[in-house]
Amino acid sequence: MKIINNNMKKNRLSKSLIGITLCFSIFSSGSLLATPQSAHAASIPVATATSTSQANSIISLGKHYMGVRYKFGAPSGFTNAFDCSSFTQYVFGKNGVSLPRSSKQQSQVGSYVSKDQLRPGDLVFFYSPIHHVGIYIGNGKIIHTYGSPGVTISDINSGWWKTNYKTARRVLK
């Protein structure tokens, strides 16, 4: 009887390991028995999901600082005042993305992205030569800091921001 019980335990363990392996394999492949309609959605690269989540974290942290005053030349790493590039450097840095200190330097990292292809988390730049940076948050809006509003949200498709838009860079994978 003891031999039968040991064989049954080994058989159950073997089946459990096979089941766990199969579940892990399905989970890591992203297929989860995809039907033809959902096969396209299941093939979204992991990097896109990661960058979307990272962009959301960056934007959320940026919004946490709404209204924090603007100070030209504000030191990196402090949150009682920001200038445009210390703001972007800070919120990206807190999310594992290292950016140089100045807006001009930040405009040279990552890859170029056209205005019509902007995604949340992209850096957007203004003036010529570049002297201002913000973070695209979607729907034509950016979060950034300047002058009396401090950290604020603006529409890049109207007013001064539309007239002085220069370029954008994607630094999230």
C-alpha positions as CSV (number, residue, x, y, z in Angstrom):
1,M,0.0,0.0,0.0
2,K,2.9,2.4,0.8
3,I,4.4,1.8,-2.6
4,I,1.1,2.7,-4.3
5,N,0.7,5.9,-2.3
6,N,4.3,7.0,-3.2
7,N,3.6,6.3,-6.9
8,M,0.4,8.3,-6.7
9,K,2.2,11.2,-5.0
10,K,4.9,11.2,-7.7
11,N,2.3,11.1,-10.4
12,R,0.4,14.1,-8.8
13,L,3.6,16.0,-8.4
14,S,4.6,15.3,-12.0
15,K,1.2,16.5,-13.3
16,S,1.4,19.6,-11.1
17,L,4.8,20.5,-12.5
18,I,3.5,20.0,-16.1
19,G,0.5,22.1,-15.3
20,I,2.6,24.9,-13.8
21,T,5.0,24.8,-16.7
22,L,2.2,24.9,-19.2
23,C,0.6,27.9,-17.4
24,F,3.8,29.7,-17.3
25,S,4.5,29.0,-21.0
26,I,1.0,30.3,-22.0
27,F,1.3,33.3,-19.7
28,S,4.8,34.3,-20.9
29,S,3.9,33.9,-24.6
30,G,0.9,36.2,-24.1
31,S,-1.4,34.0,-26.1
32,L,-3.9,32.7,-23.5
33,L,-5.7,30.8,-26.2
34,A,-6.1,33.8,-28.4
35,T,-8.9,33.7,-30.9
36,P,-8.3,35.1,-34.4
37,Q,-10.0,38.4,-33.3
38,S,-7.8,38.8,-30.3
39,A,-4.6,37.4,-31.8
40,H,-3.5,40.9,-32.9
41,A,-4.0,42.3,-29.4
42,A,-2.0,39.4,-27.9
43,S,1.0,40.3,-30.0
44,I,1.6,43.7,-28.5
45,P,5.3,43.9,-27.6
46,V,6.1,43.8,-23.9
47,A,8.1,47.0,-24.4
48,T,5.0,48.9,-25.4
49,A,3.2,47.7,-22.3
50,T,6.2,48.6,-20.1
51,S,6.6,52.1,-21.7
52,T,2.8,52.8,-21.3
53,S,3.0,51.9,-17.6
54,Q,6.2,53.9,-17.2
55,A,4.7,56.9,-19.0
56,N,1.6,56.7,-16.8
57,S,3.8,56.7,-13.7
58,I,5.8,59.7,-15.0
59,I,2.7,61.6,-15.7
60,S,1.1,60.7,-12.4
61,L,4.2,61.9,-10.5
62,G,4.3,65.1,-12.6
63,K,0.7,65.8,-11.7
64,H,1.5,65.4,-8.0
65,Y,3.6,68.5,-8.3
66,M,0.9,70.7,-10.0
67,G,1.3,74.3,-8.8
68,V,4.9,73.9,-7.5
69,R,6.6,77.2,-8.3
70,Y,8.9,77.8,-11.2
71,K,12.4,78.9,-10.6
72,F,14.9,79.3,-13.4
73,G,18.1,77.2,-12.6
74,A,16.3,75.3,-9.8
75,P,18.7,72.6,-8.6
76,S,18.2,69.0,-9.7
77,G,16.6,66.7,-7.2
78,F,14.7,69.3,-5.2
79,T,10.9,69.5,-5.3
80,N,10.1,72.9,-3.7
81,A,10.7,74.6,-7.1
82,F,11.5,73.4,-10.7
83,D,12.6,74.9,-13.9
84,C,11.4,73.0,-17.0
85,S,14.3,70.7,-17.4
86,S,14.8,70.0,-13.7
87,F,11.1,69.0,-13.6
88,T,11.4,66.5,-16.5
89,Q,14.8,65.2,-15.2
90,Y,13.2,64.7,-11.8
91,V,10.0,62.9,-12.7
92,F,11.8,60.7,-15.4
93,G,14.6,59.9,-12.9
94,K,12.2,58.8,-10.2
95,N,10.9,56.3,-12.8
96,G,14.3,54.9,-13.8
97,V,15.0,57.1,-16.8
98,S,18.2,59.2,-16.6
99,L,18.0,62.6,-18.5
100,P,20.6,65.3,-18.9
101,R,20.1,68.5,-17.0
102,S,19.2,71.1,-19.7
103,S,16.3,71.2,-22.2
104,K,18.8,71.5,-25.1
105,Q,20.7,68.4,-23.9
106,Q,17.4,66.5,-23.4
107,S,16.4,67.4,-26.9
108,Q,19.3,65.3,-28.1
109,V,18.5,62.0,-26.4
110,G,16.1,59.3,-27.4
111,S,14.7,59.3,-30.9
112,Y,12.9,61.9,-33.0
113,V,9.1,61.7,-33.1
114,S,6.8,63.8,-35.3
115,K,4.1,65.9,-33.6
116,D,1.3,63.7,-35.1
117,Q,2.9,60.6,-33.6
118,L,3.3,61.8,-30.0
119,R,2.6,59.3,-27.2
120,P,2.2,60.0,-23.5
121,G,5.7,60.2,-22.0
122,D,7.3,61.8,-25.0
123,L,9.4,64.9,-24.4
124,V,8.3,68.0,-26.3
125,F,10.5,71.1,-27.0
126,F,9.8,74.7,-27.7
127,Y,11.6,77.8,-29.0
128,S,14.4,77.9,-31.5
129,P,17.0,77.4,-30.3
130,I,15.4,75.0,-27.7
131,H,14.9,76.6,-24.3
132,H,11.8,74.8,-23.0
133,V,10.7,71.1,-22.4
134,G,7.5,69.5,-21.3
135,I,6.1,66.0,-21.1
136,Y,3.3,65.0,-23.5
137,I,0.4,63.5,-21.6
138,G,-2.0,62.8,-24.4
139,N,-4.9,64.6,-26.2
140,G,-2.7,67.5,-27.2
141,K,-1.7,68.4,-23.6
142,I,1.6,68.7,-21.9
143,I,2.7,68.9,-18.3
144,H,5.5,71.3,-17.7
145,T,6.6,74.3,-15.6
146,Y,7.1,78.0,-16.4
147,G,6.5,81.5,-14.9
148,S,3.7,82.2,-12.5
149,P,1.6,79.0,-12.9
150,G,4.5,76.8,-12.0
151,V,3.9,73.1,-12.8
152,T,0.8,73.2,-15.1
153,I,-0.9,71.6,-18.0
154,S,-1.1,73.4,-21.4
155,D,-2.5,72.6,-24.8
156,I,0.3,72.4,-27.4
157,N,-2.2,73.0,-30.2
158,S,-3.1,76.6,-29.2
159,G,-1.6,79.9,-28.5
160,W,2.1,80.4,-27.7
161,W,2.7,76.6,-27.4
162,K,1.4,75.9,-31.0
163,T,3.4,78.8,-32.5
164,N,6.7,77.9,-30.7
165,Y,6.6,74.1,-30.9
166,K,9.9,72.8,-32.2
167,T,10.3,69.0,-31.9
168,A,9.8,65.9,-29.7
169,R,11.9,63.0,-28.6
170,R,10.9,59.6,-27.4
171,V,13.0,58.3,-24.5
172,L,10.8,55.5,-23.3
173,K,11.3,52.1,-25.0
